C-alpha cells in the first residue's frame, strides 16, 4: 500500500510540474510558425580599445580586421610603421 501511495504522489508531482511549465509557456506567448516584421541584428563584436598584438594596435577592430592588420604588418618590411605609439 505504501508503494502505491508513493507512486501516486510521484505521478501527481510530475503532472503538476507539467501543468506549471505549460502555464509558463502559455503566459510568455511562445508560438510556433513564421513571424513577420523587422529583426534587429547586433553590431559586430570588436576588440577592446587599447589592445595591441606584438605592438600592433588592434583596438576597436573586429577579429577578422585585426588578423588582417597583424598579418599585413608582420609580413611587410615596414613593420615599424604599424607599431602603436608608446605613450608611457
Phi, psi and omega in degrees: 000321182294323179293323179294318179296320179294318178296321179296316177298321179298312180296318178296323177296317177296319178297319179294319179295319178295318178295321179295315180293324176295322177294321179294316179297318180294324181288331181278352177075027179290127179231164175250158180117196182264152176239154178240162179124189182269153175241149178253141177246143180284146177294154181297144180285136181239161178284146182300148178299144176088000181278135176235152174236112181059030180090356180267124182288119178239012179297143180067016177254155171285166181297323179293317179295320179296318178299316180297317182294315180294318179298316179296315182295318183282341179266349181270161178280343182257054181303324184295336178286345180268347185292143176288147179296145178267103184269004185279000000 
